């Protein structure tokens, strides 16, 4: 499948923050080009809050993650809040901007993608594990499911999952403790006159194999917010993103757009494929993730967003099918608490290095 054409868009659509925004370019990507020999390359930048990496794209795939702070990524028709408990997969050719919601380490992983194949396991997998297909978040920020010609949802993966349509779209992924540790250990030195030592390359290969395997196993999370093209609706959406609790009704939000509530409701259906209430709920969820990353208590998050604790819990469960603690990254799963993921991870290390 050909690489998608870059999607051009204006710099970050979110309204200005209280501090003056600083703009920086992409950091010398030509010094971190992934290859078949070195399929995963890592890059690290320490950036202050309100810094924005200007829109850019790459011919290879990318994963953006911060292990210390919240970052926001914007593509042509969507925006994503990515806390330390999540990562964002970006396919080749998709233009994107990155904004620091708070001081953060921006860690970027570049992935070599052979022609016609896409995904963390595009080079094959040492474990024989298939990539998961299913609900994901599209490169335009919209949730989508890989479907067959008959319209039915299907797992469009090959024997290694590299053909999955899910990986040809932006995907917000859960980050395991193992994946977070692996990302921190990946070498971040740029290419130079002196090639890495053989031992360093071997260690990078082992780390890369585990990174790819963990990403292939990571669950996708619906955590994107669609953005429209219509100028009137775009203005309204940006206002909601800035303060989602300012108004309670669509009529109040529509007041400043110059359009009637009926027109705005029609625009939401035609441009974003949802009602205003459904779209605003995604904004609420993204805002909740950002607040949770700052270790705000669950009850305070609910109150901040205009919910009682019970109503907030019910909304999260209905929207994402997970309890709020797990969705917001504020609690470990029962399996993690019992230590089973660590055991499984050690087994995968054994298989890959054997």
ROGU-37629 format. One record per residue (C-alpha): x, y, z; residue in three letters. Coordinates in steps of 0.5 Angstrom, whole numbers, plus 500, padded with zeros to 3 digits. Layout:
N
XYZALA ...
//
This chain:
354
500500500UNK 503507498UNK 505512503UNK 500517505UNK 501524502UNK 502529508UNK 497532511UNK 498540512UNK 495544517UNK 496550521UNK 500550528UNK 497547534UNK 489549534UNK 489550542UNK 488557544UNK 494560547UNK 496558554UNK 498563559UNK 505563558UNK 508565551UNK 509559546UNK 516558544UNK 516554537UNK 522549535UNK 523545529UNK 524538529UNK 531536531UNK 536533526UNK 531527524UNK 537526518UNK 541523524UNK 537518526UNK 534515520UNK 532508522UNK 534502517UNK 533495516UNK 540494520UNK 538499526UNK 530498525UNK 528503531UNK 532509533UNK 531513539UNK 531521540UNK 531525546UNK 529532548UNK 528536554UNK 522541553UNK 519546557UNK 511547558UNK 508551552UNK 514549547UNK 511547540UNK 515543535UNK 513545529UNK 509541524UNK 513536520UNK 513529517UNK 517523516UNK 518518511UNK 518512517UNK 513511522UNK 514514529UNK 512513536UNK 512519541UNK 512518548UNK 514522554UNK 516518561UNK 515525565UNK 510529563UNK 504530558UNK 504532551UNK 499534546UNK 500532538UNK 496535533UNK 494532526UNK 490535520UNK 483533523UNK 485531530UNK 488532537UNK 491527542UNK 493528549UNK 498523551UNK 500522558UNK 506518561UNK 501512561UNK 500512553UNK 504513547UNK 502515540UNK 504511534UNK 504516527UNK 505512521UNK 509514515UNK 508521512UNK 503524517UNK 504531518UNK 504533526UNK 506538531UNK 507536538UNK 506541544UNK 508540551UNK 502541556UNK 508541561UNK 515540562UNK 517534559UNK 522529556UNK 520528549UNK 522521547UNK 521519539UNK 522512536UNK 523512529UNK 521505526UNK 524502519UNK 518500515UNK 519496509UNK 515498502UNK 508496503UNK 508494510UNK 506498516UNK 507497524UNK 512495529UNK 513488527UNK 513490519UNK 520486519UNK 517480523UNK 517478530UNK 521473534UNK 515471538UNK 511469532UNK 506474535UNK 500477531UNK 499484532UNK 492486534UNK 487489530UNK 481493532UNK 478499534UNK 484505533UNK 484512532UNK 485514525UNK 491519522UNK 485524522UNK 484523529UNK 478519528UNK 476512531UNK 476507526UNK 476499525UNK 479495520UNK 473492515UNK 473487510UNK 470488503UNK 463486506UNK 463491511UNK 464487517UNK 470488522UNK 476484521UNK 483483523UNK 487485517UNK 493482519UNK 498478516UNK 502472519UNK 506478523UNK 501483523UNK 505488519UNK 499488514UNK 494491519UNK 490497517UNK 490499524UNK 497501524UNK 496505518UNK 493510522UNK 495514528UNK 494510534UNK 494512542UNK 497506546UNK 497504553UNK 504504555UNK 507498560UNK 512498565UNK 516494561UNK 515499555UNK 517505559UNK 523502561UNK 525500554UNK 524506551UNK 529510557UNK 534505555UNK 534506548UNK 541509546UNK 539516543UNK 546518540UNK 546521533UNK 549518527UNK 556521527UNK 563519524UNK 564514528UNK 560508528UNK 557505534UNK 561499537UNK 559492536UNK 557491543UNK 553497543UNK 549495536UNK 547488539UNK 544491545UNK 540496541UNK 538490537UNK 535486543UNK 532493546UNK 529494539UNK 526487538UNK 523488545UNK 520495544UNK 517492537UNK 514486541UNK 511490547UNK 508495542UNK 505490538UNK 501487544UNK 499494547UNK 492496547UNK 489501543UNK 485507547UNK 480511544UNK 483518546UNK 483523540UNK 479529539UNK 476530532UNK 477537529UNK 473540523UNK 474544517UNK 468549517UNK 471555520UNK 465556524UNK 465549527UNK 472550528UNK 472556532UNK 467553537UNK 471546538UNK 477551540UNK 473554545UNK 470548548UNK 478545548UNK 480551552UNK 474550557UNK 470544556UNK 465546562UNK 464554560UNK 457552558UNK 452547559UNK 448547552UNK 449547545UNK 445553544UNK 450557549UNK 456555545UNK 453556538UNK 452564541UNK 459566538UNK 459562532UNK 454566528UNK 450560526UNK 444557530UNK 444551534UNK 441547529UNK 446549524UNK 451547529UNK 448540530UNK 448539523UNK 455541522UNK 457536527UNK 454530524UNK 456532517UNK 463534519UNK 465530525UNK 460524524UNK 457525532UNK 453529536UNK 455535540UNK 454531546UNK 458525544UNK 464530541UNK 464534548UNK 465527551UNK 471526548UNK 474533550UNK 472531557UNK 476525557UNK 482528554UNK 482533559UNK 481528565UNK 487524562UNK 491531563UNK 489532570UNK 490525572UNK 497526569UNK 498531575UNK 496526580UNK 490530581UNK 485525586UNK 479522582UNK 474526586UNK 477532584UNK 478531577UNK 470529577UNK 468536580UNK 473540576UNK 469537569UNK 462538572UNK 461531574UNK 459527581UNK 464522582UNK 459516581UNK 456520574UNK 464521572UNK 465513573UNK 459511569UNK 461516563UNK 468513563UNK 466506563UNK 460507558UNK 465511553UNK 471507554UNK 469500557UNK 474501563UNK 474503570UNK 476511571UNK 482508575UNK 485504569UNK 483509564UNK 487515567UNK 493511569UNK 492511576UNK 491504578UNK 495498576UNK 491492573UNK 490486578UNK 495482573UNK 500487574UNK 499487581UNK 500480581UNK 507480577UNK 504476571UNK 506481566UNK 513481569UNK 514474568UNK 511474561UNK 516479559UNK 522475562UNK 519469558UNK 519474552UNK 526476553UNK 528469553UNK 525467547UNK 527473543UNK 535472545UNK 535465545UNK 
//
